Amino acid sequence: MPTATPDLATKLDNALVQAATILSTFFSQTDATVLLADVFGDQLNLETVQKIISTLGLEGLTALIPLELVAAEVLDGGTAVYVAEANTVYLAEEFLADALPDQLVAALLQQVGYVLDDFANLTDTAGSEGAIFEALVTSF
């Protein structure tokens, strides 16, 4: 497994803080769970969503989605992928190195969307729920 250099580790830490701030702002909305149901459907387990929100607030984003840096070739040239069986987000080290801060934050938020769908939804949401979730939470 590749290890982030200090500069890349700082870049990732900054992106995680920014993503957590965006999520905190979104989840502070009184209608956040209604908006989530619009993304994930009516099979969303709101009790699980509340536990996830609590975890994010107390322990931060990496408590929800453990991150592991890998070479881009492991991801077939992709940037990030959530693997439910491993409960891990794999992030391409090359993407981390090359991405602009906003691109990195967007990728992390998309992975949160996939995690929410996996943890709190009784059925898999059709389409790209990660991208839809990222667009929703960044609109506040």
N, C-alpha and C positions, 0 to 999 in steps of 0.2 A: 504494500500500500504506500503510495506517495505521501510524503509529509510536507505540510505547508511550510514555506520559509517564514521567517518572522513578518516580512512585509505582507505576504499572502494571508497569514493568520490574522493580522490586523485588518486587512481588507475584508476577510470573512466575518470577523467579529463586528466590524462596523455595519456590514450588511445585515447581520443577525439582529443587531440593536435596532436598525431602521425598520426591518420587517416586523419586529416585535412591537414597535411604536405604532406602526400602521394597523396591526391586528388589535392592539389595545384601543385605538381610536374607533375602529369598526365595532368591536364588541361592546363599547360603551354606549352605542346607539340603542335606544329602547326597542327598536324593531329589528335588531340584528338577527334574532332567530327566525323571524318571518322572512327576512331577506335571504337567509341561508336556505330555507325551505324552497324559495324560488329557484335557487341554484341546484339543490340536491333532491328536490321532490318531497312528497309528503311521507316518505318512509324514513325521514331523518329522526333519529332518537335524540330528542332535545335534552334529556337527562345526561346523556353521554357528551353532548356538545357543551353543557355547563361544566362538566368535569374537565374537559379539555381546556375551556376558557380559564378555569381555576388553575390548572397546571401551568398554563402559559404565564399567568400572572405571578405565580409563586416561584416557578423554577426556570422560566424562560423557554425560548423556542427549541433549544436543543434537547430539552426534556421530552418534548413532543416528537421531534424527529431527529433521532441520532444521525449525524452526518459522517460520511466516510469519503475521503478523497480517493479517486481512482484515476487511472489514465483514461483519456477519451476513447481509446480503442476498446476498452472494456465495455463502454457504453455505445459501441458501434458508431462513434463520432458524435454522440449526443452530449448534452450539457449536464443534465441532472435527471435522475429517475428515482422514484420511490418504489421499493420492492417490499410488498406487504409481508411476504413470508419471512423476511429478515428484519422487518420493522425498521428499515434504514433508508435514508436518502443517500444515494451515491452521487457525488458531485465531481465532474471532470476537472482535474487540476488545471488543465489547459484553459478551460472556460473561466475558472477562478482567476487565472493570471491575466486573461485578455479582456474579460467583461468589464464594461463600465459599471459603476456602482448601481445605477438604476436597473440594469440588465440582471445583475446578480440578485438584487432584492426581488425583482419580478420572478425569477426562477425559483427562489426560495418560497415565495408566497404561493406559487403554483403547486409546489410540492406539499405545502400545508393543505391546499385544497384536495389533493389526492389522499392525504392522510385522513382528513375529516370524512371524506367519502368512505374510506375503508373502515374507520373506527365507528362512525356514528350513523351510517346508512345501512338499512337492511338489504338494499339492492344497489348494484353498481349504477351510478349515474351515467347515462348515455352521453357521448360527446367528450369534449375536453373540459371536464369540470375544474381542473386546475387553473386553466386560463380564464374561465368564467369567474371562478372564485377570486383570482388575482385582480381582475377588472373591477369586481364588486368592491373589494376591500380598499382598493386604491382610489375609489371615487369619493371618499369622505375626507 
